[in-house]
Amino acid sequence: MKTVLLEVNSREAYRLLKNLEELKLVRILKNLNKTEETKYSIYDFVGVLSKEEAVEMQNAITESCEVIDEDDWK
């Protein structure tokens, strides 16, 4: 395989690279820019959970939100 060094100029470009990595078409070796704080978008998390995991998480949230502890408000 050929290794190249890229400068990513936008979040969208980085998101596209991450998508390519998920498809096993490229591999991101490391982030050289350590000084900049990573800022995430909601779109960075698309596809992170499987459908089953998402349903399980939604059910857990729904069940816990239906439990009302009146002493919590005191």
C-alpha positions as a LaTeX table, in Angstrom:
\begin{tabular}{lrrr}
\hline
Residue & $x$ (\AA) & $y$ (\AA) & $z$ (\AA) \\
\hline
Met1 & 0.00 & 0.00 & 0.00 \\
Lys2 & 1.05 & 3.57 & $-0.59$ \\
Thr3 & 1.35 & 5.98 & 2.35 \\
Val4 & 0.62 & 9.66 & 1.78 \\
Leu5 & 0.50 & 12.67 & 4.07 \\
Leu6 & $-2.64$ & 14.81 & 3.80 \\
Glu7 & $-3.61$ & 18.17 & 5.23 \\
Val8 & $-7.31$ & 18.13 & 6.06 \\
Asn9 & $-8.79$ & 21.61 & 5.65 \\
Ser10 & $-12.35$ & 21.08 & 6.85 \\
Arg11 & $-14.45$ & 18.99 & 9.19 \\
Glu12 & $-16.38$ & 17.64 & 6.22 \\
Ala13 & $-13.17$ & 16.40 & 4.59 \\
Tyr14 & $-12.12$ & 14.72 & 7.84 \\
Arg15 & $-15.58$ & 13.16 & 8.16 \\
Leu16 & $-15.24$ & 11.78 & 4.63 \\
Leu17 & $-11.87$ & 10.28 & 5.52 \\
Lys18 & $-13.37$ & 8.69 & 8.63 \\
Asn19 & $-16.13$ & 7.21 & 6.45 \\
Leu20 & $-13.52$ & 5.79 & 4.08 \\
Glu21 & $-11.70$ & 4.32 & 7.06 \\
Glu22 & $-14.92$ & 2.65 & 8.27 \\
Leu23 & $-15.28$ & 1.12 & 4.81 \\
Lys24 & $-11.69$ & $-0.17$ & 5.18 \\
Leu25 & $-10.60$ & 1.80 & 2.10 \\
Val26 & $-8.05$ & 3.94 & 3.96 \\
Arg27 & $-6.43$ & 3.88 & 7.36 \\
Ile28 & $-5.77$ & 7.05 & 9.37 \\
Leu29 & $-2.39$ & 6.48 & 10.97 \\
Lys30 & $-2.30$ & 9.36 & 13.46 \\
Asn31 & $-3.29$ & 12.94 & 14.04 \\
Leu32 & $-0.21$ & 15.16 & 13.84 \\
Asn33 & $-2.02$ & 18.31 & 15.01 \\
Lys34 & $-1.95$ & 17.82 & 18.78 \\
Thr35 & $-2.40$ & 21.51 & 19.69 \\
Glu36 & $-5.93$ & 21.89 & 18.32 \\
Glu37 & $-8.77$ & 20.68 & 20.52 \\
Thr38 & $-10.96$ & 18.10 & 18.79 \\
Lys39 & $-14.49$ & 19.37 & 18.26 \\
Tyr40 & $-17.13$ & 16.82 & 17.42 \\
Ser41 & $-20.27$ & 17.20 & 15.39 \\
Ile42 & $-23.37$ & 15.05 & 15.80 \\
Tyr43 & $-22.51$ & 13.68 & 12.35 \\
Asp44 & $-19.26$ & 12.21 & 13.75 \\
Phe45 & $-21.39$ & 9.69 & 15.62 \\
Val46 & $-23.59$ & 8.55 & 12.74 \\
Gly47 & $-23.24$ & 4.80 & 12.31 \\
Val48 & $-21.30$ & 4.29 & 15.54 \\
Leu49 & $-24.04$ & 2.11 & 17.04 \\
Ser50 & $-25.64$ & $-0.85$ & 15.37 \\
Lys51 & $-29.42$ & $-0.77$ & 14.99 \\
Glu52 & $-29.73$ & $-3.30$ & 17.83 \\
Glu53 & $-27.52$ & $-1.19$ & 20.13 \\
Ala54 & $-29.52$ & 1.93 & 19.32 \\
Val55 & $-32.82$ & 0.16 & 20.08 \\
Glu56 & $-31.40$ & $-1.17$ & 23.36 \\
Met57 & $-30.20$ & 2.31 & 24.34 \\
Gln58 & $-33.56$ & 3.87 & 23.41 \\
Asn59 & $-35.41$ & 1.26 & 25.49 \\
Ala60 & $-33.15$ & 1.91 & 28.49 \\
Ile61 & $-33.76$ & 5.65 & 28.22 \\
Thr62 & $-37.51$ & 5.18 & 27.84 \\
Glu63 & $-37.70$ & 2.84 & 30.84 \\
Ser64 & $-35.61$ & 5.06 & 33.09 \\
Cys65 & $-37.55$ & 8.20 & 32.11 \\
Glu66 & $-40.84$ & 6.56 & 33.05 \\
Val67 & $-39.64$ & 6.06 & 36.63 \\
Ile68 & $-40.43$ & 9.13 & 38.69 \\
Asp69 & $-38.82$ & 9.51 & 42.11 \\
Glu70 & $-40.72$ & 12.31 & 43.83 \\
Asp71 & $-37.91$ & 12.65 & 46.39 \\
Asp72 & $-35.51$ & 13.68 & 43.62 \\
Trp73 & $-37.12$ & 17.13 & 43.52 \\
Lys74 & $-36.53$ & 17.89 & 47.21 \\
\hline
\end{tabular}
